[in-house]
Amino acid sequence: MVANIWRDGCAKRGSLLIEDVERAQQMLAVLEDRKWERWLKSLSARVNPLLCRGSGLDLHPYYWSVSESEYATDVMFKNAAALGRVYPALLDHAIKRFSSKDVLRFLGRRVNRAFAGEASASYLERTEGIRVKHWIHENSIKMYDKQGSVLRVETTINNPRRFKVRRMRTWKGVRRMRWIPMRHGVADLDRRVDISRAANERYLEALAVVEVPSPAGKLLDAVSRPVTRAKRPYRALRPVSRKEAAVFHAVLSGRFLLKGFTNRDLRERLGMRRAIDERSRRRQSARITRLLRLLRAHRLIRKVSGTRYYRVTAKGQRTMTAALKLRDADVAKLVA
């Protein structure tokens, strides 16, 4: 879980600010590991001295309980626009793809015939954002966008008796460790944390398979502009032109997937005739070198450190594949 830390003035503008995520996580870990029953007992003794030993009264101590617990896991994005690109796809997947069995698995419940309850879900759009929520009996897990740039998954436990905790108990005259229903008391608060954290992680793992829509135009626009690397300008690419397409076909060849390709490999793949004299060979090599620098400037390829080999980057794989697909697309289907 990640804390939301605010600065004066930032909250009014609706911006979320946290300077040290690691430190915030350490502070929360201290709260998770705290012996709450002992700590609350010490506080109550200060407020009510009659509970202290030596008061002469035989009073029962307070029973500290939790009526409802919420545990949130925050995934922070750079800005609201970054979350906005992926959130619609996550919502669609959560409301359409997560079945009752999935929700049972998220909350650590067994999927078998013995379950006689009901799983439900709701989709709610509010001014603060959009929320999707799943219920199993009184307990739930939900996802929503908080402050625009935070994706929050939150598990709420209203009835801890639906879960088990392992502790010492006397059974048929024998005292031993057993799995028994979890209590409302703060003594089982660490178990609540474990259950809730695991539920959030399972939910996020299930969302990891969602493919975020990425328009081809956005990919191609990025390489269709001039760039400057190390104070050196490079021209814009023409992704759907015939010459650029030939280069894209060459570097995306399956034979280069494992080891990569060299200047010479690319010359051969582009069909350049092998130069007879040394001067012509150097000209061909220099031409390909300039082409490689251009592709590197646009982050489509990278050089393998300490070698003469180049490999296609993840951005290059998406961009060049999209450009080739557009060239080969059937016009009749595009305008249909």
C-alpha positions as CSV (number, residue, x, y, z in Angstrom):
1,M,0.0,0.0,0.0
2,V,1.3,3.5,-0.8
3,A,0.4,6.5,1.3
4,N,-1.1,9.7,-0.3
5,I,1.0,12.6,0.9
6,W,-0.4,16.1,0.4
7,R,1.3,19.5,0.5
8,D,-0.5,22.7,1.5
9,G,-2.0,24.2,-1.6
10,C,-1.6,21.1,-3.8
11,A,-4.9,19.5,-2.6
12,K,-6.8,22.6,-3.7
13,R,-5.6,22.2,-7.2
14,G,-6.4,18.5,-7.2
15,S,-2.8,17.3,-7.7
16,L,-1.3,14.4,-5.8
17,L,2.2,14.8,-4.5
18,I,4.5,12.3,-2.8
19,E,8.3,12.9,-2.6
20,D,9.6,9.6,-1.2
21,V,7.5,6.5,-2.0
22,E,10.0,4.2,-0.3
23,R,9.8,6.2,3.0
24,A,6.0,6.2,2.8
25,Q,5.9,2.5,2.4
26,Q,8.2,2.1,5.4
27,M,5.9,4.2,7.5
28,L,3.0,2.0,6.5
29,A,4.9,-1.2,7.3
30,V,5.4,0.0,10.8
31,L,1.6,0.4,11.2
32,E,1.1,-3.1,9.8
33,D,3.5,-4.7,12.2
34,R,2.4,-2.8,15.3
35,K,1.0,-4.8,18.2
36,W,-2.3,-2.9,18.2
37,E,-3.9,-4.7,21.2
38,R,-0.9,-4.0,23.5
39,W,-0.7,-0.4,22.2
40,L,-4.4,0.4,22.7
41,K,-4.3,-1.3,26.1
42,S,-1.5,1.1,27.2
43,L,-3.5,4.1,26.0
44,S,-6.7,3.0,27.7
45,A,-4.8,2.6,31.0
46,R,-3.9,6.3,30.8
47,V,-7.5,7.3,30.1
48,N,-9.0,5.0,32.7
49,P,-6.7,4.3,35.7
50,L,-9.2,1.9,37.2
51,L,-8.0,-0.7,34.6
52,C,-4.5,-0.6,36.1
53,R,-3.3,-3.3,38.4
54,G,-3.5,-2.3,42.0
55,S,-6.7,-0.4,41.6
56,G,-8.5,-3.0,43.8
57,L,-11.2,-3.5,41.1
58,D,-11.6,-6.6,39.0
59,L,-12.6,-5.0,35.7
60,H,-12.6,-6.6,32.3
61,P,-10.2,-4.9,29.9
62,Y,-11.5,-3.3,26.7
63,Y,-12.1,-5.5,23.7
64,W,-10.7,-3.7,20.7
65,S,-12.4,-4.6,17.4
66,V,-12.6,-3.5,13.8
67,S,-16.0,-3.2,12.3
68,E,-14.7,-2.6,8.8
69,S,-11.3,-2.6,7.3
70,E,-10.1,-1.3,4.0
71,Y,-6.7,-2.0,2.5
72,A,-5.7,-0.2,-0.7
73,T,-2.9,-0.8,-3.2
74,D,-2.0,2.3,-5.3
75,V,-0.4,2.2,-8.8
76,M,0.8,5.7,-9.5
77,F,1.1,7.0,-13.1
78,K,3.1,10.0,-14.2
79,N,0.0,12.0,-14.9
80,A,-3.8,11.7,-15.5
81,A,-3.3,11.4,-19.3
82,A,-1.1,8.2,-18.8
83,L,-3.8,6.6,-16.6
84,G,-6.6,7.8,-18.9
85,R,-5.1,5.8,-21.8
86,V,-5.3,2.5,-20.0
87,Y,-8.2,2.9,-17.6
88,P,-11.1,2.4,-20.0
89,A,-9.6,-0.9,-21.2
90,L,-9.1,-2.0,-17.5
91,L,-12.7,-1.1,-16.7
92,D,-14.1,-2.9,-19.7
93,H,-12.1,-6.1,-18.8
94,A,-13.0,-6.0,-15.1
95,I,-16.8,-5.6,-15.7
96,K,-17.0,-8.0,-18.7
97,R,-14.4,-10.6,-18.1
98,F,-14.2,-11.2,-14.4
99,S,-16.6,-14.0,-13.5
100,S,-17.9,-15.1,-10.1
101,K,-15.1,-17.7,-9.9
102,D,-12.5,-15.0,-10.5
103,V,-13.9,-12.8,-7.7
104,L,-13.9,-15.8,-5.3
105,R,-10.3,-16.4,-6.2
106,F,-9.4,-12.8,-5.7
107,L,-10.8,-12.9,-2.1
108,G,-9.1,-16.2,-1.4
109,R,-12.3,-18.3,-1.3
110,R,-12.5,-21.8,-2.6
111,V,-14.4,-22.4,-5.9
112,N,-16.5,-25.5,-5.3
113,R,-20.1,-26.6,-4.9
114,A,-20.1,-25.9,-1.2
115,F,-20.3,-22.2,-1.9
116,A,-24.0,-21.2,-1.7
117,G,-23.6,-17.4,-1.8
118,E,-23.8,-14.9,-4.5
119,A,-21.2,-12.8,-6.3
120,S,-22.1,-9.5,-7.8
121,A,-20.6,-6.5,-9.5
122,S,-21.4,-2.8,-10.1
123,Y,-20.2,0.0,-12.3
124,L,-20.6,3.5,-11.0
125,E,-19.6,6.8,-12.7
126,R,-19.2,9.8,-10.4
127,T,-17.7,13.2,-10.6
128,E,-14.6,11.9,-8.8
129,G,-14.1,9.1,-11.3
130,I,-15.3,5.7,-12.4
131,R,-15.5,2.8,-10.0
132,V,-16.0,-1.0,-10.5
133,K,-16.8,-3.1,-7.5
134,H,-17.2,-6.9,-6.8
135,W,-19.0,-8.4,-3.8
136,I,-18.9,-11.8,-2.2
137,H,-21.3,-11.7,0.7
138,E,-20.4,-8.8,2.9
139,N,-16.8,-8.4,1.6
140,S,-15.7,-6.7,-1.6
141,I,-12.9,-5.6,-3.8
142,K,-13.0,-2.6,-6.0
143,M,-11.0,-0.5,-8.5
144,Y,-11.2,3.2,-9.2
145,D,-9.1,6.1,-10.4
146,K,-8.1,8.5,-7.6
147,Q,-7.0,12.1,-8.2
148,G,-6.7,11.3,-11.9
149,S,-3.3,9.7,-11.8
150,V,-3.6,6.9,-9.3
151,L,-5.1,3.5,-10.0
152,R,-6.4,2.1,-6.7
153,V,-7.4,-1.4,-5.9
154,E,-9.1,-1.7,-2.5
155,T,-10.3,-4.7,-0.5
156,T,-12.9,-4.2,2.1
157,I,-13.6,-6.7,4.9
158,N,-16.9,-6.3,6.8
159,N,-17.3,-9.9,8.0
160,P,-13.9,-11.4,8.9
161,R,-15.6,-14.7,9.9
162,R,-15.6,-15.6,6.1
163,F,-11.8,-16.0,6.4
164,K,-9.5,-18.2,8.4
165,V,-6.6,-17.5,10.8
166,R,-4.1,-19.9,12.2
167,R,-3.8,-19.8,16.0
168,M,-3.5,-21.9,19.1
169,R,-6.8,-23.5,20.3
170,T,-7.8,-26.4,22.6
171,W,-9.5,-29.2,20.7
172,K,-10.6,-32.3,22.5
173,G,-8.3,-31.6,25.3
174,V,-5.3,-31.0,23.1
175,R,-3.9,-27.5,22.5
176,R,-2.5,-27.1,19.1
177,M,-2.4,-24.7,16.1
178,R,-5.6,-24.8,14.0
179,W,-7.3,-22.8,11.2
180,I,-10.3,-21.2,12.7
181,P,-12.6,-18.3,11.7
182,M,-11.0,-14.9,11.9
183,R,-12.1,-12.6,14.7
184,H,-13.3,-9.0,14.7
185,G,-10.6,-8.1,17.2
186,V,-7.5,-6.2,16.4
187,A,-5.5,-9.3,17.4
188,D,-6.1,-10.6,13.9
189,L,-5.4,-7.3,12.2
190,D,-2.1,-8.7,10.7
191,R,-4.1,-11.5,9.1
192,R,-6.5,-9.0,7.6
193,V,-3.6,-7.2,6.1
194,D,-2.2,-10.4,4.5
195,I,-5.5,-11.4,3.1
196,S,-6.3,-7.9,1.7
197,R,-2.8,-7.4,0.2
198,A,-3.0,-10.8,-1.5
199,A,-6.4,-10.0,-2.9
200,N,-5.2,-6.7,-4.4
201,E,-2.2,-8.4,-5.9
202,R,-4.3,-11.1,-7.5
203,Y,-6.6,-8.5,-8.9
204,L,-3.8,-6.5,-10.4
205,E,-2.2,-9.7,-11.9
206,A,-5.5,-10.5,-13.6
207,L,-5.6,-7.0,-15.1
208,A,-2.0,-7.4,-16.4
209,V,-3.2,-9.3,-19.5
210,V,-5.3,-6.4,-20.7
211,E,-4.1,-5.0,-24.0
212,V,-4.2,-1.2,-24.1
213,P,-5.5,0.2,-27.4
214,S,-2.7,2.1,-29.2
215,P,-3.7,3.9,-32.4
216,A,-1.3,3.4,-35.3
217,G,-1.3,7.1,-36.0
218,K,0.2,7.9,-32.5
219,L,3.1,5.5,-33.2
220,L,3.8,6.8,-36.7
221,D,3.4,10.5,-35.7
222,A,6.3,10.1,-33.3
223,V,8.8,9.0,-36.0
224,S,7.4,11.4,-38.6
225,R,9.0,14.4,-37.0
226,P,12.7,15.4,-37.0
227,V,14.6,14.6,-33.8
228,T,17.9,15.8,-32.3
229,R,20.2,13.4,-30.4
230,A,23.5,14.5,-28.9
231,K,23.0,18.0,-30.5
232,R,22.8,16.4,-33.9
233,P,19.6,16.7,-36.0
234,Y,18.1,13.7,-37.8
235,R,15.4,13.8,-40.5
236,A,11.9,12.6,-40.0
237,L,11.1,9.1,-41.2
238,R,8.5,8.4,-43.9
239,P,7.0,5.2,-42.3
240,V,4.7,4.2,-45.2
241,S,7.0,5.0,-48.1
242,R,8.4,2.3,-50.3
243,K,12.1,2.9,-49.3
244,E,11.4,3.0,-45.6
245,A,9.2,-0.1,-45.8
246,A,12.1,-2.0,-47.4
247,V,14.3,-1.1,-44.5
248,F,11.6,-2.1,-41.9
249,H,11.2,-5.4,-43.7
250,A,14.9,-6.0,-43.5
251,V,15.5,-5.2,-39.8
252,L,12.3,-7.1,-38.7
253,S,13.5,-10.3,-40.4
254,G,13.1,-13.4,-38.3
255,R,16.7,-14.4,-38.8
256,F,17.8,-11.4,-36.6
257,L,15.5,-12.0,-33.7
258,L,18.0,-13.9,-31.5
259,K,21.4,-12.5,-32.4
260,G,20.6,-9.2,-34.0
261,F,22.1,-7.8,-37.2
262,T,25.2,-6.0,-38.4
263,N,25.9,-3.4,-41.0
264,R,26.9,-6.2,-43.4
265,D,23.8,-8.2,-42.7
266,L,21.6,-5.2,-43.5
267,R,23.4,-4.5,-46.7
268,E,22.8,-8.1,-47.9
269,R,19.2,-8.0,-46.7
270,L,18.6,-4.8,-48.7
271,G,19.9,-6.5,-51.8
272,M,23.0,-4.4,-52.2
273,R,25.5,-5.9,-54.6
274,R,28.8,-6.8,-53.1
275,A,31.3,-4.1,-54.0
276,I,34.4,-5.1,-56.0
277,D,36.8,-2.5,-54.9
278,E,37.5,-1.2,-51.3
279,R,36.3,2.3,-52.0
280,S,32.8,1.2,-53.2
281,R,32.5,-1.1,-50.2
282,R,33.3,1.7,-47.8
283,R,30.6,3.9,-49.5
284,Q,28.0,1.2,-49.0
285,S,29.0,0.7,-45.4
286,A,28.9,4.4,-44.7
287,R,25.4,4.6,-46.3
288,I,24.1,1.9,-44.0
289,T,25.8,3.4,-41.0
290,R,23.9,6.6,-41.6
291,L,20.7,4.6,-41.9
292,L,21.5,2.8,-38.6
293,R,22.1,6.1,-36.9
294,L,18.8,7.4,-38.1
295,L,16.9,4.4,-36.8
296,R,18.7,4.7,-33.5
297,A,17.9,8.4,-33.2
298,H,14.2,7.5,-33.5
299,R,14.7,4.7,-30.9
300,L,13.7,1.9,-33.3
301,I,16.9,0.0,-32.9
302,R,19.6,-0.2,-30.3
303,K,23.2,-1.3,-30.4
304,V,24.2,-4.3,-28.3
305,S,26.9,-3.1,-25.9
306,G,30.4,-4.3,-26.8
307,T,29.5,-5.8,-30.2
308,R,28.8,-4.7,-33.8
309,Y,25.2,-6.0,-33.6
310,Y,21.9,-4.1,-33.5
311,R,18.6,-5.2,-32.2
312,V,15.0,-3.9,-32.7
313,T,13.5,-2.2,-29.6
314,A,10.0,-2.7,-28.3
315,K,9.0,0.7,-29.8
316,G,10.6,-0.3,-33.1
317,Q,8.8,-3.6,-33.2
318,R,5.4,-1.9,-32.7
319,T,6.1,1.1,-35.0
320,M,7.6,-0.7,-37.9
321,T,5.1,-3.5,-37.8
322,A,2.2,-1.0,-37.8
323,A,3.7,0.8,-40.8
324,L,4.1,-2.4,-42.8
325,K,0.5,-3.5,-41.8
326,L,-0.9,-0.2,-43.1
327,R,0.9,-0.5,-46.4
328,D,-0.5,-4.0,-46.9
329,A,-4.0,-3.3,-45.6
330,D,-6.9,-3.8,-48.0
331,V,-8.4,-0.4,-48.9
332,A,-11.8,-1.9,-49.4
333,K,-11.8,-3.1,-45.8
334,L,-10.5,0.2,-44.4
335,V,-13.3,2.2,-46.0
336,A,-16.0,-0.3,-45.3
